[in-house]
Amino acid sequence: MSLSMTSVKAPAAPGRLGEPVDAEEMQRYLQLLDEWLRARRSELDELDQAALRVERTAEVTSDLTLSMAIWQAVSDRNRRLLEVWDGGRVLRQQREQLAALVWGRLDEAAAGGLTVSLPEACRLSDALAGQLRVKLAFDPAADAQVSRVKAARASIERLRDQLMLEPPGIRQQWEPAWQALAARVADASARAQRGADIGGLIEPLEHELARMERDLIVGNAQRREALDALATARSMRAALERRQEALAELVARTVRLVDPAPRYAIPDVAALGPVPSTPAAISEYTKKLERVSRAMGFAEAEYREAVDEHDDLLALLEALVVKARGLGVADDADVQLAEQQARAVLSREPSPMPLARQLVTTYQSWTDTQGRTSA
């Protein structure tokens, strides 16, 4: 439980006894004193109601009675000050009178039998209000401690939920630490309920709760990252194994089809061994998979280029034949012979590529030469 307003402090009084007060300082003081009286009266009313709610009126009756009496005495003196102040129309005589009213003694009967000046009465009222707050456990510091204990209990519950998400082995490692923190939170809560000052206990407890929560969250995130990395490594390995099979078929086809064929070793994925389980090893393994992938990519490009060149020569020869027919020279003996020689070389397994290039070029030359002659 907490009060709706915090305790206010009395303003500093201007001047000194026997000397005229400064008019501007007096004006500020009267304004602040009026605000203080309003706030203090509301505070005392709330404290009175709080004492009734918790059935502790008997413990604080004398303090409440004295506080009310002092407030009334200050209020009476404030009215007298305002009368003399007269809206600021004051000369030296009135300013001397104001100083006497501020620093002179209040009426003992009105001030609960105390012989005090106005500033002393205000300071005493502040002290009594603070004492009442402590007795009723409404001290702002006590309220803050209660809030911190509540936050600590919430942290313990979050930690409990977090532990339930951990694997059994990890949970068992953290369980003793959680039990110890839970016991400390319970002890701090019990002390706070008894009204004890737990300022020295709650701060280190908050740090340890925050550290454990952080470590659990970070550990969980790291395990998730490790699982993701493991899944990625396994997926990469499976993809490379499929690429290795396809590359082996491409190499066999290239060697069968062309001569000379590229001579690059096919990376063996199996030589890397099984996928490891620790984060550091997985990271290193993934780098090896990436190197194998780059090596496969290079080999695939080289073997594919060799096969594509053979296919391109065949396609070019077919296009040149169509051109020769269009020019009317396809049946020329030299042109036919050049076509037969090119096709014969391209159909060999493996096909000698330097000769195949030369023969296709020769056919193109015969086609162009005879085309010009017939034109």
Secondary structure, DSSP 8 states (H G I E B T S, - for coil): ---SS---------S-TTS---HHHHHHHHHHHHHHHHHHHHHHHHHHHHHHHTT-HHHHHHHHHHHHHHHHHHHHHHHHHHHHHGGG---HHHHHHHHHHHHSB--TTTTTT---BHHHHHHHHHHHHHHHHHHTT--HHHHHHHHHHHHHHHHHHHHHHHHHTS-HHHHHHHHHHHHHHHHHHHHHHHHHHTT---HHHHHHHHHHHHHHHHHHHHHHHHHHHHHHHHHHHHHHHHHHHHHHHHHHHHHHHHHHHEES--------GGGG-S---SHHHHHHHHHHHHHHHHHHHHHHHHHHHHHHHHHHHHHHHHHHHHHHHHHT-TT-HHHHHHHHHHHHHHTSSSEEHHHHHHHHHHHHHHHHHHHHHH-
